[in-house]
Amino acid sequence: MRLEGKVALISGGARGQGAAEAKLFAKEGARVVFGDILDQQGRQVEAEILELGGEAVYLHLDVTRELDWQAAVATAVDRFGKLDILVNNAGVVSWGVLEDTTSEEWDRVMEVNAKGVFLGTKAAIPEMRRAGGGSIVNISSISGLIGQDGIQPVYNASKGAVRLLTKSTAIQYAKEGIRVNSVHPGTVATDMNAERRADPELYRQSLSRIPLGRVAQPEDIANAVLYLASDESSFVTGSELVIDGGFSAQ
């Protein structure tokens, strides 16, 4: 098992990519603590993992609250003795053009997508240092690499912030054995974009721009995150892994 003996903390784990990551990590031998604000769904994912013989703990985690992050890290250490892996997965999306963006919407997206990653990383590093190192995987987006016509620019800005926060943190903590990498998905079939995928014309347009001809499944992203979390990527830090079916190669 690729994560045997590891302890992982995952944000946004109640559904979609985060749930797929939590289930895969447990299957690969990790003891998993995962959080979200969707408590009912999160407890269901926890039950599914336990039923399959995995080790997992769900907790309420608002990634914009520093105290929630401190409690999540403490739970991992109290329950399982250490912290080896952090996946900053939680995020929100915003559609439209710049002139539609209110100050309140800007703050909401930046709070979750950028500040949430900062707070999670800050909370995890001291325990990773005590463990002798660790792996932090930040979920950015192709929206953090390129401009797009249908996405609110605040979303691009927030995901671009995650990309460079990742690189800076990787450089600062490499000598302590703490690796930090970012993952950049394209369109993924999750609840977050279900309404847009349900529109036949929007979905057709989306598929027409993806060379591989399909959107990603959450498991496609989880498999990449597993690689970066595992010791298989022990010489990888400050890197960005793009998983978009070829979209951004055009």
C-alpha positions as CSV (number, residue, x, y, z in Angstrom):
1,M,0.0,0.0,0.0
2,R,1.4,3.3,-1.1
3,L,0.5,5.3,2.0
4,E,1.0,2.7,4.7
5,G,1.9,4.3,8.0
6,K,1.1,7.8,6.9
7,V,-1.4,10.2,8.5
8,A,-3.2,12.6,6.2
9,L,-5.4,15.6,6.6
10,I,-7.8,16.6,3.7
11,S,-10.0,19.7,3.5
12,G,-13.2,19.7,1.5
13,G,-13.6,16.0,1.9
14,A,-17.4,15.6,2.1
15,R,-17.9,15.2,-1.7
16,G,-16.3,15.3,-5.1
17,Q,-12.5,15.3,-5.3
18,G,-12.0,15.5,-1.6
19,A,-14.2,12.5,-0.9
20,A,-12.4,10.5,-3.7
21,E,-9.1,11.5,-2.1
22,A,-10.1,10.4,1.4
23,K,-11.4,7.1,0.2
24,L,-8.3,6.4,-2.0
25,F,-5.9,7.4,0.8
26,A,-7.6,5.1,3.2
27,K,-7.5,2.3,0.7
28,E,-3.8,2.8,0.3
29,G,-3.2,2.5,4.0
30,A,-3.3,6.0,5.3
31,R,-5.1,7.0,8.5
32,V,-7.2,9.9,7.3
33,V,-8.7,13.0,9.0
34,F,-10.9,15.0,6.7
35,G,-13.1,18.0,7.1
36,D,-15.7,20.1,5.4
37,I,-18.7,22.3,6.3
38,L,-21.1,19.7,4.8
39,D,-21.3,17.6,7.9
40,Q,-24.0,15.1,6.9
41,Q,-22.2,14.2,3.7
42,G,-18.9,14.1,5.5
43,R,-20.1,11.7,8.1
44,Q,-21.5,9.5,5.3
45,V,-18.0,9.4,3.6
46,E,-16.5,8.5,7.0
47,A,-19.0,5.6,7.4
48,E,-18.2,4.3,3.9
49,I,-14.4,4.3,4.6
50,L,-14.9,2.6,8.0
51,E,-17.2,0.0,6.5
52,L,-14.4,-1.0,4.0
53,G,-11.9,-1.4,6.9
54,G,-10.1,1.9,6.5
55,E,-9.3,4.4,9.3
56,A,-10.8,7.8,9.0
57,V,-12.2,10.6,11.2
58,Y,-14.5,13.3,9.9
59,L,-14.7,16.8,11.5
60,H,-16.3,20.1,10.8
61,L,-13.7,22.3,9.1
62,D,-14.3,25.9,7.8
63,V,-11.0,26.5,6.0
64,T,-11.4,30.3,6.5
65,R,-11.2,29.9,10.3
66,E,-7.7,29.5,11.8
67,L,-9.1,27.8,15.0
68,D,-10.8,25.2,12.9
69,W,-7.5,24.3,11.2
70,Q,-5.7,24.2,14.5
71,A,-8.4,21.8,15.8
72,A,-8.1,19.6,12.7
73,V,-4.3,19.3,13.0
74,A,-4.7,18.5,16.7
75,T,-7.2,15.8,16.0
76,A,-4.8,14.1,13.5
77,V,-2.0,14.2,16.1
78,D,-4.2,13.2,19.1
79,R,-5.9,10.3,17.2
80,F,-3.0,9.0,15.1
81,G,0.2,10.4,16.6
82,K,1.5,12.6,13.8
83,L,0.8,14.4,10.5
84,D,2.5,13.4,7.3
85,I,0.3,14.7,4.5
86,L,-2.0,17.7,4.0
87,V,-4.3,18.1,1.0
88,N,-5.7,21.6,0.7
89,N,-8.6,20.6,-1.4
90,A,-11.5,22.8,-0.4
91,G,-12.6,25.5,-2.8
92,V,-15.4,27.5,-4.4
93,V,-16.0,28.6,-7.9
94,S,-17.5,31.8,-9.4
95,W,-18.9,32.3,-12.9
96,G,-19.1,35.4,-15.0
97,V,-17.1,38.5,-16.0
98,L,-15.1,41.0,-13.9
99,E,-17.8,43.7,-13.9
100,D,-20.2,41.2,-12.3
101,T,-17.9,40.6,-9.4
102,T,-18.9,42.4,-6.2
103,S,-16.5,43.2,-3.4
104,E,-18.2,40.6,-1.3
105,E,-17.8,37.9,-3.9
106,W,-14.1,38.7,-4.3
107,D,-13.6,38.3,-0.6
108,R,-15.6,35.1,-0.4
109,V,-13.6,33.4,-3.2
110,M,-10.2,34.6,-2.0
111,E,-11.0,33.7,1.6
112,V,-11.8,30.0,0.8
113,N,-9.4,29.4,-2.1
114,A,-6.3,31.4,-1.1
115,K,-6.5,32.1,2.6
116,G,-7.8,28.6,3.3
117,V,-4.6,27.1,1.8
118,F,-2.4,29.6,3.7
119,L,-4.1,28.7,7.0
120,G,-4.0,25.0,6.4
121,T,-0.3,25.1,5.5
122,K,0.6,27.2,8.4
123,A,-1.2,24.9,10.8
124,A,0.3,21.7,9.4
125,I,4.0,22.7,9.1
126,P,5.0,22.5,12.8
127,E,3.6,19.0,13.1
128,M,5.3,17.9,9.8
129,R,8.5,19.3,11.2
130,R,8.1,17.1,14.3
131,A,7.4,14.1,12.1
132,G,10.7,14.7,10.2
133,G,9.0,15.9,7.0
134,G,5.9,15.7,5.0
135,S,4.0,16.4,1.8
136,I,1.5,19.2,1.2
137,V,-0.6,19.0,-2.0
138,N,-2.5,22.2,-2.9
139,I,-5.4,21.9,-5.3
140,S,-5.2,24.8,-7.7
141,S,-6.7,24.7,-11.2
142,I,-5.9,25.3,-14.8
143,S,-7.6,28.6,-14.0
144,G,-4.4,29.4,-12.0
145,L,-2.4,29.1,-15.2
146,I,-4.5,30.6,-18.0
147,G,-7.2,33.2,-18.5
148,Q,-10.7,32.1,-19.3
149,D,-13.8,33.8,-20.7
150,G,-16.5,32.1,-18.6
151,I,-14.9,32.2,-15.2
152,Q,-14.9,35.2,-12.8
153,P,-11.4,36.6,-12.8
154,V,-11.4,36.4,-9.0
155,Y,-11.4,32.6,-9.4
156,N,-8.3,32.8,-11.6
157,A,-6.7,35.2,-9.2
158,S,-7.3,32.9,-6.2
159,K,-6.0,29.8,-8.0
160,G,-3.0,31.7,-9.3
161,A,-2.3,32.7,-5.7
162,V,-2.3,29.0,-4.7
163,R,0.2,28.2,-7.5
164,L,2.8,30.8,-6.2
165,L,2.1,30.2,-2.6
166,T,3.0,26.6,-3.3
167,K,6.3,27.4,-4.9
168,S,7.3,29.9,-2.2
169,T,6.5,27.5,0.6
170,A,8.3,24.6,-1.2
171,I,11.5,26.7,-1.3
172,Q,11.2,27.8,2.3
173,Y,10.7,24.3,3.8
174,A,12.6,22.0,1.5
175,K,15.6,21.7,3.8
176,E,13.2,20.4,6.5
177,G,11.9,17.6,4.2
178,I,8.5,19.2,3.7
179,R,7.5,19.0,0.0
180,V,4.8,21.3,-1.4
181,N,3.2,20.8,-4.9
182,S,0.1,22.0,-6.7
183,V,-2.4,20.1,-8.8
184,H,-4.2,21.9,-11.7
185,P,-7.3,20.1,-12.8
186,G,-9.4,21.1,-15.8
187,T,-13.2,20.4,-15.7
188,V,-14.0,17.7,-13.2
189,A,-17.4,16.0,-12.9
190,T,-18.4,17.2,-9.4
191,D,-21.4,18.8,-7.7
192,M,-19.7,22.2,-8.0
193,N,-20.3,22.4,-11.7
194,A,-23.2,20.0,-12.1
195,E,-25.6,22.8,-13.2
196,R,-23.4,23.9,-16.0
197,R,-22.7,20.3,-17.2
198,A,-26.5,19.8,-17.2
199,D,-26.8,22.5,-19.9
200,P,-26.4,20.5,-23.2
201,E,-24.9,23.4,-25.2
202,L,-22.5,24.5,-22.5
203,Y,-21.4,20.9,-22.0
204,R,-20.9,20.4,-25.8
205,Q,-18.8,23.5,-25.9
206,S,-16.7,22.4,-23.0
207,L,-16.0,18.9,-24.4
208,S,-15.1,20.4,-27.8
209,R,-12.2,22.2,-26.2
210,I,-10.7,19.2,-24.5
211,P,-8.5,17.1,-26.7
212,L,-9.2,13.9,-24.9
213,G,-12.9,14.5,-25.4
214,R,-14.2,14.1,-21.9
215,V,-14.2,15.8,-18.5
216,A,-12.2,14.4,-15.6
217,Q,-13.7,12.1,-12.9
218,P,-12.8,12.9,-9.3
219,E,-10.7,9.7,-9.2
220,D,-8.5,11.1,-12.0
221,I,-7.5,13.9,-9.7
222,A,-7.2,11.7,-6.6
223,N,-4.8,9.4,-8.3
224,A,-2.5,12.4,-9.1
225,V,-2.8,13.7,-5.5
226,L,-1.9,10.2,-4.2
227,Y,1.3,10.2,-6.2
228,L,2.4,13.6,-4.8
229,A,1.4,12.6,-1.3
230,S,3.4,9.4,-1.4
231,D,7.1,8.8,-1.2
232,E,7.1,8.0,-4.9
233,S,7.4,11.7,-5.5
234,S,10.2,12.2,-2.9
235,F,12.2,14.4,-5.4
236,V,9.3,16.5,-6.4
237,T,8.6,19.9,-4.8
238,G,7.5,23.3,-6.0
239,S,6.0,21.6,-9.1
240,E,2.6,21.9,-10.8
241,L,0.8,18.8,-12.1
242,V,-1.7,19.7,-14.8
243,I,-4.6,17.2,-15.3
244,D,-6.9,18.7,-17.9
245,G,-7.1,16.3,-20.9
246,G,-4.8,18.5,-22.9
247,F,-6.9,21.7,-22.6
248,S,-4.1,24.1,-21.6
249,A,-1.6,22.5,-24.1
250,Q,-3.5,24.3,-27.0
